[in-house]
Amino acid sequence: MEAGSWILIIVFGIIIILFTLIRPRGGPHKYPEVIQYILYDIRMNQVLVKSFLQRDKPKTFEHNNWEINKTKIHFLTETQRELLKETFALVDEFNAIIKPAKKNKTDSYKNIDLTKFKELLDKCQKELEDWMIKNTGQKDMPLKYPSICSTFFGER
């Protein structure tokens, strides 16, 4: 190969690398995705609340998606943010009771009163689903599959 061909290949490679590094990765088009992640934790916790006292081994409540996305909810109203913070503060409180009970194999976790927590979860789910309907027209986001173009140039 000639030197000119090598230069062309190197320049083209640098352009592709720059496009992949500079592409936008956040913004308003990611808001529904953030809501979906938090909704996953809420829905999972609702299922765990329903089966909480029937379990032989206690299961901790989900909060991983909340921990990842709690700094990205600035687009929600103040009341919605406070509702989510209150709900996941209870998750942390309950998990702090469940983890030692699980470790020591005791049933002290069965004294937890879940009525307020269940109400908060239902309220959070309704608020976030209403936000999704208002902003996207549906409760859940359709599944997206990555393409080669979106890998290199970002989603459109």
C-alpha positions in Angstrom: 0.0 0.0 0.0 1.1 3.5 -0.7 1.7 6.1 2.0 -1.4 8.1 0.8 -3.7 5.1 1.5 -2.3 4.7 5.0 -2.8 8.4 5.7 -6.4 8.2 4.5 -7.1 5.1 6.7 -5.5 6.8 9.7 -7.5 10.0 9.2 -10.7 8.0 8.7 -10.0 6.1 11.9 -9.4 9.2 13.9 -12.6 10.7 12.7 -14.6 7.6 13.8 -12.9 7.7 17.2 -13.7 11.4 17.7 -17.3 10.9 16.8 -17.7 8.1 19.3 -16.0 10.1 22.1 -17.9 13.4 21.4 -21.4 12.1 20.8 -24.1 13.3 23.2 -25.0 10.9 26.0 -27.6 12.6 28.1 -30.3 15.2 28.0 -34.0 15.2 27.8 -34.2 12.2 25.6 -32.8 10.1 28.4 -35.5 11.2 31.0 -38.0 8.4 30.2 -35.1 5.9 30.6 -34.3 7.3 34.0 -38.0 7.0 35.0 -38.2 3.4 33.7 -35.2 2.4 35.8 -36.7 3.9 39.0 -40.1 2.4 38.1 -38.4 -1.0 38.0 -37.3 -0.7 41.6 -40.7 0.5 42.6 -42.5 -2.4 40.9 -40.1 -4.9 42.2 -40.6 -3.6 45.8 -44.3 -3.8 45.4 -44.0 -7.5 44.6 -41.6 -8.0 47.5 -44.1 -6.2 49.9 -46.9 -8.6 48.8 -44.8 -11.7 49.6 -42.9 -10.2 52.5 -44.4 -12.1 55.4 -44.9 -15.4 53.5 -41.1 -15.8 52.9 -39.0 -18.0 55.1 -35.9 -16.1 54.2 -36.2 -12.3 54.1 -35.3 -10.5 50.9 -34.0 -7.0 50.9 -35.8 -4.3 49.0 -34.5 -3.1 45.6 -32.8 0.3 45.4 -29.9 -0.1 43.0 -31.5 1.9 40.1 -32.5 4.6 42.6 -28.9 4.9 43.8 -27.6 5.2 40.2 -30.3 7.7 39.0 -31.2 9.8 42.1 -29.0 12.6 40.9 -30.6 12.6 37.5 -34.2 13.4 38.5 -34.0 17.2 38.4 -36.6 17.3 35.7 -39.3 16.0 38.1 -41.4 18.4 40.3 -40.2 19.0 43.8 -43.1 17.0 45.3 -42.3 14.0 43.0 -38.6 14.2 44.0 -39.5 14.4 47.7 -41.9 11.4 47.4 -39.2 9.3 45.8 -36.6 10.3 48.4 -39.0 9.5 51.3 -39.9 6.1 49.7 -36.3 5.1 49.2 -35.3 6.3 52.6 -37.8 3.7 53.9 -36.1 1.1 51.7 -32.8 1.9 53.3 -34.3 1.8 56.7 -36.0 -1.5 56.1 -32.9 -3.0 54.5 -30.9 -2.0 57.6 -33.3 -4.1 59.7 -33.5 -7.0 57.2 -29.8 -7.5 56.6 -28.8 -8.3 60.2 -31.9 -10.4 60.7 -30.9 -12.4 57.6 -27.3 -12.7 58.7 -28.3 -13.9 62.3 -31.2 -16.0 60.9 -33.8 -14.3 63.2 -37.3 -13.3 62.3 -37.1 -9.8 63.8 -37.8 -8.3 60.4 -41.4 -9.5 60.6 -42.1 -6.6 63.0 -41.8 -4.1 60.1 -45.0 -2.2 59.4 -45.3 -2.0 55.6 -48.6 -0.1 55.3 -47.1 3.3 54.8 -44.4 1.9 52.5 -47.0 0.2 50.3 -48.9 3.5 50.0 -45.8 5.4 49.1 -44.9 2.8 46.5 -48.3 3.0 44.9 -48.2 6.8 44.9 -44.7 6.8 43.3 -45.8 4.3 40.7 -48.8 6.4 39.8 -46.8 9.7 39.7 -44.1 8.2 37.5 -46.5 6.4 35.2 -48.5 9.7 34.8 -45.2 11.5 33.9 -44.5 8.8 31.3 -48.0 9.1 29.8 -47.8 12.9 29.7 -44.3 13.0 28.2 -44.2 9.9 26.0 -47.8 8.8 25.5 -47.3 5.4 27.1 -46.5 3.9 30.5 -43.5 1.8 29.4 -40.8 2.5 26.9 -40.6 0.2 23.9 -37.5 -2.0 23.8 -34.6 -0.6 21.9 -32.0 -2.7 20.2 -28.5 -1.2 19.5 -27.4 -0.8 16.0 -24.0 -0.3 14.6 -24.7 3.3 13.7 -25.9 4.1 17.3 -22.8 2.5 18.7 -20.5 4.8 16.8 -22.6 8.0 16.4 -25.1 7.9 19.3 -28.9 7.6 19.3 -30.9 10.0 17.2 
